[in-house]
Amino acid sequence: MDSKNRTRRTPAKKKKPSTFKPARAFVIGLFLFVGVVFINLLNNENLGEISEMQQRIDVMDDRIAELGRENEQLRTKIISIGKDDHLIEKVAREELGLVKSGEIVYKMYD
């Protein structure tokens, strides 16, 4: 009966030796730091290009806005010409150089 009442002892667990090595951590940290600095330098070199491209985009945006205003003016002119016969005749004479049949054109030179 004594053998039944005995509790079993488990052997004490041995602690594993620490695998942390300060020299290894320092080298890994140094590589990470150098990598971050290198990536940062590459990005700084591209900043000039990015700035130049942004300026080109701004110039093109201004040109697009200017052409949009010009298109709107031309649309307005087209609509007004289509509604007014006298304006159609004026544009035909002044911008296209057309004349009515039987008219004689006199050109004056300075």
Summary of the structure (lengths in Angstrom):
residues: 110
radius of gyration: 43.6
end to end distance: 139.8
largest distance: 142.3
contacts: 160
relative contact order: 0.03
helix: 69%
strand: 0%
